[in-house]
Amino acid sequence: METYDELCRLKQKILTDLESQKVRVPPEGDAEVKDDEAMLRAEYERLLGRREFWHAEFEARQDR
């Protein structure tokens, strides 16, 4: 669980940094930035899902 927590924090930081820095990219790089952002958001969502799964699994095992 801690691994997914840390991965989610890292991916969120990368997305935050991208958001603040993308204004510096020239217009001809917009498509690349959008593609990267979409990929990073998809990866972040995947990690959130895995983190939720393992938190639920942990809770279920505690109840046994």
mmCIF file of the N, C-alpha and C atoms, coordinates in Angstrom:
data_MODEL
# 
_entry.id   MODEL 
# 
loop_
_atom_site.group_PDB 
_atom_site.id 
_atom_site.type_symbol 
_atom_site.label_atom_id 
_atom_site.label_alt_id 
_atom_site.label_comp_id 
_atom_site.label_asym_id 
_atom_site.label_entity_id 
_atom_site.label_seq_id 
_atom_site.pdbx_PDB_ins_code 
_atom_site.Cartn_x 
_atom_site.Cartn_y 
_atom_site.Cartn_z 
_atom_site.occupancy 
_atom_site.B_iso_or_equiv 
_atom_site.pdbx_formal_charge 
_atom_site.auth_seq_id 
_atom_site.auth_comp_id 
_atom_site.auth_asym_id 
_atom_site.auth_atom_id 
_atom_site.pdbx_PDB_model_num 
ATOM 1   N N  . MET A 1 1  ? 0.826   -1.197  0.000   1.00 0.00 ? 1  MET A N  1 
ATOM 2   C CA . MET A 1 1  ? 0.000   0.000   0.000   1.00 0.00 ? 1  MET A CA 1 
ATOM 3   C C  . MET A 1 1  ? 0.864   1.251   0.000   1.00 0.00 ? 1  MET A C  1 
ATOM 4   N N  . GLU A 1 2  ? 1.912   1.230   0.783   1.00 0.00 ? 2  GLU A N  1 
ATOM 5   C CA . GLU A 1 2  ? 2.779   2.404   0.855   1.00 0.00 ? 2  GLU A CA 1 
ATOM 6   C C  . GLU A 1 2  ? 3.399   2.714   -0.504  1.00 0.00 ? 2  GLU A C  1 
ATOM 7   N N  . THR A 1 3  ? 3.705   1.674   -1.242  1.00 0.00 ? 3  THR A N  1 
ATOM 8   C CA . THR A 1 3  ? 4.287   1.874   -2.570  1.00 0.00 ? 3  THR A CA 1 
ATOM 9   C C  . THR A 1 3  ? 3.320   2.623   -3.465  1.00 0.00 ? 3  THR A C  1 
ATOM 10  N N  . TYR A 1 4  ? 2.062   2.212   -3.475  1.00 0.00 ? 4  TYR A N  1 
ATOM 11  C CA . TYR A 1 4  ? 1.066   2.902   -4.308  1.00 0.00 ? 4  TYR A CA 1 
ATOM 12  C C  . TYR A 1 4  ? 0.798   4.315   -3.793  1.00 0.00 ? 4  TYR A C  1 
ATOM 13  N N  . ASP A 1 5  ? 0.822   4.504   -2.490  1.00 0.00 ? 5  ASP A N  1 
ATOM 14  C CA . ASP A 1 5  ? 0.675   5.854   -1.941  1.00 0.00 ? 5  ASP A CA 1 
ATOM 15  C C  . ASP A 1 5  ? 1.781   6.758   -2.480  1.00 0.00 ? 5  ASP A C  1 
ATOM 16  N N  . GLU A 1 6  ? 3.005   6.267   -2.421  1.00 0.00 ? 6  GLU A N  1 
ATOM 17  C CA . GLU A 1 6  ? 4.143   7.065   -2.882  1.00 0.00 ? 6  GLU A CA 1 
ATOM 18  C C  . GLU A 1 6  ? 4.085   7.284   -4.400  1.00 0.00 ? 6  GLU A C  1 
ATOM 19  N N  . LEU A 1 7  ? 3.732   6.268   -5.149  1.00 0.00 ? 7  LEU A N  1 
ATOM 20  C CA . LEU A 1 7  ? 3.625   6.415   -6.608  1.00 0.00 ? 7  LEU A CA 1 
ATOM 21  C C  . LEU A 1 7  ? 2.554   7.438   -6.981  1.00 0.00 ? 7  LEU A C  1 
ATOM 22  N N  . CYS A 1 8  ? 1.444   7.426   -6.262  1.00 0.00 ? 8  CYS A N  1 
ATOM 23  C CA . CYS A 1 8  ? 0.379   8.399   -6.524  1.00 0.00 ? 8  CYS A CA 1 
ATOM 24  C C  . CYS A 1 8  ? 0.845   9.812   -6.203  1.00 0.00 ? 8  CYS A C  1 
ATOM 25  N N  . ARG A 1 9  ? 1.553   9.980   -5.100  1.00 0.00 ? 9  ARG A N  1 
ATOM 26  C CA . ARG A 1 9  ? 2.081   11.304  -4.755  1.00 0.00 ? 9  ARG A CA 1 
ATOM 27  C C  . ARG A 1 9  ? 3.063   11.790  -5.823  1.00 0.00 ? 9  ARG A C  1 
ATOM 28  N N  . LEU A 1 10 ? 3.927   10.905  -6.273  1.00 0.00 ? 10 LEU A N  1 
ATOM 29  C CA . LEU A 1 10 ? 4.905   11.259  -7.299  1.00 0.00 ? 10 LEU A CA 1 
ATOM 30  C C  . LEU A 1 10 ? 4.215   11.657  -8.601  1.00 0.00 ? 10 LEU A C  1 
ATOM 31  N N  . LYS A 1 11 ? 3.258   10.849  -9.042  1.00 0.00 ? 11 LYS A N  1 
ATOM 32  C CA . LYS A 1 11 ? 2.559   11.146  -10.294 1.00 0.00 ? 11 LYS A CA 1 
ATOM 33  C C  . LYS A 1 11 ? 1.775   12.449  -10.173 1.00 0.00 ? 11 LYS A C  1 
ATOM 34  N N  . GLN A 1 12 ? 1.173   12.708  -9.020  1.00 0.00 ? 12 GLN A N  1 
ATOM 35  C CA . GLN A 1 12 ? 0.444   13.963  -8.812  1.00 0.00 ? 12 GLN A CA 1 
ATOM 36  C C  . GLN A 1 12 ? 1.396   15.147  -8.883  1.00 0.00 ? 12 GLN A C  1 
ATOM 37  N N  . LYS A 1 13 ? 2.586   15.003  -8.312  1.00 0.00 ? 13 LYS A N  1 
ATOM 38  C CA . LYS A 1 13 ? 3.577   16.082  -8.374  1.00 0.00 ? 13 LYS A CA 1 
ATOM 39  C C  . LYS A 1 13 ? 3.999   16.335  -9.815  1.00 0.00 ? 13 LYS A C  1 
ATOM 40  N N  . ILE A 1 14 ? 4.222   15.294  -10.571 1.00 0.00 ? 14 ILE A N  1 
ATOM 41  C CA . ILE A 1 14 ? 4.597   15.452  -11.975 1.00 0.00 ? 14 ILE A CA 1 
ATOM 42  C C  . ILE A 1 14 ? 3.498   16.185  -12.735 1.00 0.00 ? 14 ILE A C  1 
ATOM 43  N N  . LEU A 1 15 ? 2.248   15.813  -12.497 1.00 0.00 ? 15 LEU A N  1 
ATOM 44  C CA . LEU A 1 15 ? 1.132   16.492  -13.167 1.00 0.00 ? 15 LEU A CA 1 
ATOM 45  C C  . LEU A 1 15 ? 1.035   17.953  -12.757 1.00 0.00 ? 15 LEU A C  1 
ATOM 46  N N  . THR A 1 16 ? 1.258   18.234  -11.491 1.00 0.00 ? 16 THR A N  1 
ATOM 47  C CA . THR A 1 16 ? 1.231   19.616  -11.011 1.00 0.00 ? 16 THR A CA 1 
ATOM 48  C C  . THR A 1 16 ? 2.346   20.421  -11.665 1.00 0.00 ? 16 THR A C  1 
ATOM 49  N N  . ASP A 1 17 ? 3.534   19.837  -11.715 1.00 0.00 ? 17 ASP A N  1 
ATOM 50  C CA . ASP A 1 17 ? 4.667   20.514  -12.356 1.00 0.00 ? 17 ASP A CA 1 
ATOM 51  C C  . ASP A 1 17 ? 4.400   20.743  -13.840 1.00 0.00 ? 17 ASP A C  1 
ATOM 52  N N  . LEU A 1 18 ? 3.845   19.750  -14.503 1.00 0.00 ? 18 LEU A N  1 
ATOM 53  C CA . LEU A 1 18 ? 3.517   19.890  -15.925 1.00 0.00 ? 18 LEU A CA 1 
ATOM 54  C C  . LEU A 1 18 ? 2.528   21.035  -16.139 1.00 0.00 ? 18 LEU A C  1 
ATOM 55  N N  . GLU A 1 19 ? 1.533   21.104  -15.292 1.00 0.00 ? 19 GLU A N  1 
ATOM 56  C CA . GLU A 1 19 ? 0.524   22.154  -15.404 1.00 0.00 ? 19 GLU A CA 1 
ATOM 57  C C  . GLU A 1 19 ? 1.160   23.540  -15.317 1.00 0.00 ? 19 GLU A C  1 
ATOM 58  N N  . SER A 1 20 ? 2.077   23.709  -14.397 1.00 0.00 ? 20 SER A N  1 
ATOM 59  C CA . SER A 1 20 ? 2.687   25.025  -14.221 1.00 0.00 ? 20 SER A CA 1 
ATOM 60  C C  . SER A 1 20 ? 3.731   25.341  -15.290 1.00 0.00 ? 20 SER A C  1 
ATOM 61  N N  . GLN A 1 21 ? 4.308   24.325  -15.888 1.00 0.00 ? 21 GLN A N  1 
ATOM 62  C CA . GLN A 1 21 ? 5.376   24.546  -16.859 1.00 0.00 ? 21 GLN A CA 1 
ATOM 63  C C  . GLN A 1 21 ? 4.919   24.528  -18.320 1.00 0.00 ? 21 GLN A C  1 
ATOM 64  N N  . LYS A 1 22 ? 3.730   24.013  -18.597 1.00 0.00 ? 22 LYS A N  1 
ATOM 65  C CA . LYS A 1 22 ? 3.334   23.856  -19.996 1.00 0.00 ? 22 LYS A CA 1 
ATOM 66  C C  . LYS A 1 22 ? 3.140   25.189  -20.718 1.00 0.00 ? 22 LYS A C  1 
ATOM 67  N N  . VAL A 1 23 ? 2.961   26.262  -19.982 1.00 0.00 ? 23 VAL A N  1 
ATOM 68  C CA . VAL A 1 23 ? 2.835   27.579  -20.615 1.00 0.00 ? 23 VAL A CA 1 
ATOM 69  C C  . VAL A 1 23 ? 4.145   28.011  -21.271 1.00 0.00 ? 23 VAL A C  1 
ATOM 70  N N  . ARG A 1 24 ? 5.239   27.385  -20.890 1.00 0.00 ? 24 ARG A N  1 
ATOM 71  C CA . ARG A 1 24 ? 6.546   27.730  -21.447 1.00 0.00 ? 24 ARG A CA 1 
ATOM 72  C C  . ARG A 1 24 ? 6.814   27.036  -22.775 1.00 0.00 ? 24 ARG A C  1 
ATOM 73  N N  . VAL A 1 25 ? 6.002   26.060  -23.127 1.00 0.00 ? 25 VAL A N  1 
ATOM 74  C CA . VAL A 1 25 ? 6.203   25.314  -24.371 1.00 0.00 ? 25 VAL A CA 1 
ATOM 75  C C  . VAL A 1 25 ? 5.658   26.136  -25.539 1.00 0.00 ? 25 VAL A C  1 
ATOM 76  N N  . PRO A 1 26 ? 6.437   26.266  -26.603 1.00 0.00 ? 26 PRO A N  1 
ATOM 77  C CA . PRO A 1 26 ? 5.949   26.987  -27.782 1.00 0.00 ? 26 PRO A CA 1 
ATOM 78  C C  . PRO A 1 26 ? 4.702   26.313  -28.357 1.00 0.00 ? 26 PRO A C  1 
ATOM 79  N N  . PRO A 1 27 ? 3.867   27.066  -29.047 1.00 0.00 ? 27 PRO A N  1 
ATOM 80  C CA . PRO A 1 27 ? 2.616   26.515  -29.587 1.00 0.00 ? 27 PRO A CA 1 
ATOM 81  C C  . PRO A 1 27 ? 2.792   25.251  -30.422 1.00 0.00 ? 27 PRO A C  1 
ATOM 82  N N  . GLU A 1 28 ? 3.882   25.139  -31.130 1.00 0.00 ? 28 GLU A N  1 
ATOM 83  C CA . GLU A 1 28 ? 4.081   23.935  -31.955 1.00 0.00 ? 28 GLU A CA 1 
ATOM 84  C C  . GLU A 1 28 ? 4.300   22.676  -31.105 1.00 0.00 ? 28 GLU A C  1 
ATOM 85  N N  . GLY A 1 29 ? 4.529   22.836  -29.809 1.00 0.00 ? 29 GLY A N  1 
ATOM 86  C CA . GLY A 1 29 ? 4.685   21.691  -28.917 1.00 0.00 ? 29 GLY A CA 1 
ATOM 87  C C  . GLY A 1 29 ? 3.419   21.327  -28.161 1.00 0.00 ? 29 GLY A C  1 
ATOM 88  N N  . ASP A 1 30 ? 2.327   22.054  -28.404 1.00 0.00 ? 30 ASP A N  1 
ATOM 89  C CA . ASP A 1 30 ? 1.075   21.817  -27.672 1.00 0.00 ? 30 ASP A CA 1 
ATOM 90  C C  . ASP A 1 30 ? 0.590   20.376  -27.769 1.00 0.00 ? 30 ASP A C  1 
ATOM 91  N N  . ALA A 1 31 ? 0.653   19.813  -28.967 1.00 0.00 ? 31 ALA A N  1 
ATOM 92  C CA . ALA A 1 31 ? 0.150   18.441  -29.153 1.00 0.00 ? 31 ALA A CA 1 
ATOM 93  C C  . ALA A 1 31 ? 0.952   17.451  -28.313 1.00 0.00 ? 31 ALA A C  1 
ATOM 94  N N  . GLU A 1 32 ? 2.253   17.631  -28.264 1.00 0.00 ? 32 GLU A N  1 
ATOM 95  C CA . GLU A 1 32 ? 3.099   16.737  -27.465 1.00 0.00 ? 32 GLU A CA 1 
ATOM 96  C C  . GLU A 1 32 ? 2.776   16.859  -25.982 1.00 0.00 ? 32 GLU A C  1 
ATOM 97  N N  . VAL A 1 33 ? 2.601   18.087  -25.520 1.00 0.00 ? 33 VAL A N  1 
ATOM 98  C CA . VAL A 1 33 ? 2.274   18.306  -24.107 1.00 0.00 ? 33 VAL A CA 1 
ATOM 99  C C  . VAL A 1 33 ? 0.928   17.671  -23.779 1.00 0.00 ? 33 VAL A C  1 
ATOM 100 N N  . LYS A 1 34 ? -0.048  17.852  -24.658 1.00 0.00 ? 34 LYS A N  1 
ATOM 101 C CA . LYS A 1 34 ? -1.376  17.262  -24.416 1.00 0.00 ? 34 LYS A CA 1 
ATOM 102 C C  . LYS A 1 34 ? -1.302  15.744  -24.388 1.00 0.00 ? 34 LYS A C  1 
ATOM 103 N N  . ASP A 1 35 ? -0.518  15.156  -25.299 1.00 0.00 ? 35 ASP A N  1 
ATOM 104 C CA . ASP A 1 35 ? -0.357  13.700  -25.299 1.00 0.00 ? 35 ASP A CA 1 
ATOM 105 C C  . ASP A 1 35 ? 0.292   13.224  -24.008 1.00 0.00 ? 35 ASP A C  1 
ATOM 106 N N  . ASP A 1 36 ? 1.355   13.922  -23.583 1.00 0.00 ? 36 ASP A N  1 
ATOM 107 C CA . ASP A 1 36 ? 2.036   13.551  -22.343 1.00 0.00 ? 36 ASP A CA 1 
ATOM 108 C C  . ASP A 1 36 ? 1.103   13.678  -21.142 1.00 0.00 ? 36 ASP A C  1 
ATOM 109 N N  . GLU A 1 37 ? 0.349   14.764  -21.119 1.00 0.00 ? 37 GLU A N  1 
ATOM 110 C CA . GLU A 1 37 ? -0.567  14.981  -19.999 1.00 0.00 ? 37 GLU A CA 1 
ATOM 111 C C  . GLU A 1 37 ? -1.632  13.888  -19.947 1.00 0.00 ? 37 GLU A C  1 
ATOM 112 N N  . ALA A 1 38 ? -2.161  13.516  -21.098 1.00 0.00 ? 38 ALA A N  1 
ATOM 113 C CA . ALA A 1 38 ? -3.172  12.451  -21.138 1.00 0.00 ? 38 ALA A CA 1 
ATOM 114 C C  . ALA A 1 38 ? -2.589  11.133  -20.649 1.00 0.00 ? 38 ALA A C  1 
ATOM 115 N N  . MET A 1 39 ? -1.359  10.824  -21.070 1.00 0.00 ? 39 MET A N  1 
ATOM 116 C CA . MET A 1 39 ? -0.716  9.591   -20.644 1.00 0.00 ? 39 MET A CA 1 
ATOM 117 C C  . MET A 1 39 ? -0.472  9.605   -19.138 1.00 0.00 ? 39 MET A C  1 
ATOM 118 N N  . LEU A 1 40 ? 0.024   10.728  -18.618 1.00 0.00 ? 40 LEU A N  1 
ATOM 119 C CA . LEU A 1 40 ? 0.291   10.836  -17.184 1.00 0.00 ? 40 LEU A CA 1 
ATOM 120 C C  . LEU A 1 40 ? -1.000  10.746  -16.363 1.00 0.00 ? 40 LEU A C  1 
ATOM 121 N N  . ARG A 1 41 ? -2.068  11.369  -16.846 1.00 0.00 ? 41 ARG A N  1 
ATOM 122 C CA . ARG A 1 41 ? -3.354  11.299  -16.124 1.00 0.00 ? 41 ARG A CA 1 
ATOM 123 C C  . ARG A 1 41 ? -3.898  9.870   -16.118 1.00 0.00 ? 41 ARG A C  1 
ATOM 124 N N  . ALA A 1 42 ? -3.769  9.178   -17.245 1.00 0.00 ? 42 ALA A N  1 
ATOM 125 C CA . ALA A 1 42 ? -4.220  7.782   -17.312 1.00 0.00 ? 42 ALA A CA 1 
ATOM 126 C C  . ALA A 1 42 ? -3.421  6.918   -16.344 1.00 0.00 ? 42 ALA A C  1 
ATOM 127 N N  . GLU A 1 43 ? -2.128  7.134   -16.296 1.00 0.00 ? 43 GLU A N  1 
ATOM 128 C CA . GLU A 1 43 ? -1.275  6.377   -15.375 1.00 0.00 ? 43 GLU A CA 1 
ATOM 129 C C  . GLU A 1 43 ? -1.631  6.695   -13.925 1.00 0.00 ? 43 GLU A C  1 
ATOM 130 N N  . TYR A 1 44 ? -1.882  7.957   -13.632 1.00 0.00 ? 44 TYR A N  1 
ATOM 131 C CA . TYR A 1 44 ? -2.281  8.361   -12.282 1.00 0.00 ? 44 TYR A CA 1 
ATOM 132 C C  . TYR A 1 44 ? -3.593  7.685   -11.889 1.00 0.00 ? 44 TYR A C  1 
ATOM 133 N N  . GLU A 1 45 ? -4.554  7.675   -12.789 1.00 0.00 ? 45 GLU A N  1 
ATOM 134 C CA . GLU A 1 45 ? -5.844  7.028   -12.509 1.00 0.00 ? 45 GLU A CA 1 
ATOM 135 C C  . GLU A 1 45 ? -5.668  5.531   -12.285 1.00 0.00 ? 45 GLU A C  1 
ATOM 136 N N  . ARG A 1 46 ? -4.800  4.909   -13.064 1.00 0.00 ? 46 ARG A N  1 
ATOM 137 C CA . ARG A 1 46 ? -4.530  3.475   -12.884 1.00 0.00 ? 46 ARG A CA 1 
ATOM 138 C C  . ARG A 1 46 ? -3.933  3.228   -11.505 1.00 0.00 ? 46 ARG A C  1 
ATOM 139 N N  . LEU A 1 47 ? -2.978  4.055   -11.123 1.00 0.00 ? 47 LEU A N  1 
ATOM 140 C CA . LEU A 1 47 ? -2.355  3.904   -9.803  1.00 0.00 ? 47 LEU A CA 1 
ATOM 141 C C  . LEU A 1 47 ? -3.357  4.130   -8.680  1.00 0.00 ? 47 LEU A C  1 
ATOM 142 N N  . LEU A 1 48 ? -4.237  5.111   -8.844  1.00 0.00 ? 48 LEU A N  1 
ATOM 143 C CA . LEU A 1 48 ? -5.278  5.339   -7.836  1.00 0.00 ? 48 LEU A CA 1 
ATOM 144 C C  . LEU A 1 48 ? -6.159  4.101   -7.680  1.00 0.00 ? 48 LEU A C  1 
ATOM 145 N N  . GLY A 1 49 ? -6.514  3.489   -8.792  1.00 0.00 ? 49 GLY A N  1 
ATOM 146 C CA . GLY A 1 49 ? -7.329  2.273   -8.743  1.00 0.00 ? 49 GLY A CA 1 
ATOM 147 C C  . GLY A 1 49 ? -6.624  1.139   -8.022  1.00 0.00 ? 49 GLY A C  1 
ATOM 148 N N  . ARG A 1 50 ? -5.343  0.970   -8.308  1.00 0.00 ? 50 ARG A N  1 
ATOM 149 C CA . ARG A 1 50 ? -4.577  -0.082  -7.634  1.00 0.00 ? 50 ARG A CA 1 
ATOM 150 C C  . ARG A 1 50 ? -4.451  0.228   -6.141  1.00 0.00 ? 50 ARG A C  1 
ATOM 151 N N  . ARG A 1 51 ? -4.221  1.499   -5.821  1.00 0.00 ? 51 ARG A N  1 
ATOM 152 C CA . ARG A 1 51 ? -4.114  1.888   -4.413  1.00 0.00 ? 51 ARG A CA 1 
ATOM 153 C C  . ARG A 1 51 ? -5.419  1.612   -3.689  1.00 0.00 ? 51 ARG A C  1 
ATOM 154 N N  . GLU A 1 52 ? -6.536  1.964   -4.287  1.00 0.00 ? 52 GLU A N  1 
ATOM 155 C CA . GLU A 1 52 ? -7.842  1.702   -3.682  1.00 0.00 ? 52 GLU A CA 1 
ATOM 156 C C  . GLU A 1 52 ? -8.062  0.207   -3.492  1.00 0.00 ? 52 GLU A C  1 
ATOM 157 N N  . PHE A 1 53 ? -7.683  -0.582  -4.494  1.00 0.00 ? 53 PHE A N  1 
ATOM 158 C CA . PHE A 1 53 ? -7.824  -2.031  -4.385  1.00 0.00 ? 53 PHE A CA 1 
ATOM 159 C C  . PHE A 1 53 ? -7.060  -2.557  -3.168  1.00 0.00 ? 53 PHE A C  1 
ATOM 160 N N  . TRP A 1 54 ? -5.796  -2.155  -3.036  1.00 0.00 ? 54 TRP A N  1 
ATOM 161 C CA . TRP A 1 54 ? -4.984  -2.678  -1.943  1.00 0.00 ? 54 TRP A CA 1 
ATOM 162 C C  . TRP A 1 54 ? -5.420  -2.150  -0.583  1.00 0.00 ? 54 TRP A C  1 
ATOM 163 N N  . HIS A 1 55 ? -5.906  -0.931  -0.520  1.00 0.00 ? 55 HIS A N  1 
ATOM 164 C CA . HIS A 1 55 ? -6.456  -0.429  0.748   1.00 0.00 ? 55 HIS A CA 1 
ATOM 165 C C  . HIS A 1 55 ? -7.694  -1.248  1.140   1.00 0.00 ? 55 HIS A C  1 
ATOM 166 N N  . ALA A 1 56 ? -8.567  -1.527  0.177   1.00 0.00 ? 56 ALA A N  1 
ATOM 167 C CA . ALA A 1 56 ? -9.762  -2.342  0.455   1.00 0.00 ? 56 ALA A CA 1 
ATOM 168 C C  . ALA A 1 56 ? -9.367  -3.759  0.848   1.00 0.00 ? 56 ALA A C  1 
ATOM 169 N N  . GLU A 1 57 ? -8.381  -4.307  0.173   1.00 0.00 ? 57 GLU A N  1 
ATOM 170 C CA . GLU A 1 57 ? -7.903  -5.656  0.493   1.00 0.00 ? 57 GLU A CA 1 
ATOM 171 C C  . GLU A 1 57 ? -7.343  -5.698  1.915   1.00 0.00 ? 57 GLU A C  1 
ATOM 172 N N  . PHE A 1 58 ? -6.588  -4.691  2.274   1.00 0.00 ? 58 PHE A N  1 
ATOM 173 C CA . PHE A 1 58 ? -6.034  -4.614  3.621   1.00 0.00 ? 58 PHE A CA 1 
ATOM 174 C C  . PHE A 1 58 ? -7.147  -4.550  4.653   1.00 0.00 ? 58 PHE A C  1 
ATOM 175 N N  . GLU A 1 59 ? -8.141  -3.699  4.419   1.00 0.00 ? 59 GLU A N  1 
ATOM 176 C CA . GLU A 1 59 ? -9.259  -3.568  5.338   1.00 0.00 ? 59 GLU A CA 1 
ATOM 177 C C  . GLU A 1 59 ? -10.022 -4.875  5.468   1.00 0.00 ? 59 GLU A C  1 
ATOM 178 N N  . ALA A 1 60 ? -10.227 -5.564  4.363   1.00 0.00 ? 60 ALA A N  1 
ATOM 179 C CA . ALA A 1 60 ? -10.939 -6.839  4.382   1.00 0.00 ? 60 ALA A CA 1 
ATOM 180 C C  . ALA A 1 60 ? -10.187 -7.875  5.202   1.00 0.00 ? 60 ALA A C  1 
ATOM 181 N N  . ARG A 1 61 ? -8.890  -7.875  5.079   1.00 0.00 ? 61 ARG A N  1 
ATOM 182 C CA . ARG A 1 61 ? -8.089  -8.839  5.846   1.00 0.00 ? 61 ARG A CA 1 
ATOM 183 C C  . ARG A 1 61 ? -8.058  -8.492  7.331   1.00 0.00 ? 61 ARG A C  1 
ATOM 184 N N  . GLN A 1 62 ? -8.181  -7.223  7.663   1.00 0.00 ? 62 GLN A N  1 
ATOM 185 C CA . GLN A 1 62 ? -8.221  -6.822  9.067   1.00 0.00 ? 62 GLN A CA 1 
ATOM 186 C C  . GLN A 1 62 ? -9.510  -7.274  9.735   1.00 0.00 ? 62 GLN A C  1 
ATOM 187 N N  . ASP A 1 63 ? -10.568 -7.356  8.939   1.00 0.00 ? 63 ASP A N  1 
ATOM 188 C CA . ASP A 1 63 ? -11.882 -7.740  9.472   1.00 0.00 ? 63 ASP A CA 1 
ATOM 189 C C  . ASP A 1 63 ? -12.007 -9.245  9.683   1.00 0.00 ? 63 ASP A C  1 
ATOM 190 N N  . ARG A 1 64 ? -11.094 -10.003 9.182   1.00 0.00 ? 64 ARG A N  1 
ATOM 191 C CA . ARG A 1 64 ? -11.184 -11.473 9.300   1.00 0.00 ? 64 ARG A CA 1 
ATOM 192 C C  . ARG A 1 64 ? -10.767 -11.949 10.657  1.00 0.00 ? 64 ARG A C  1 
# 
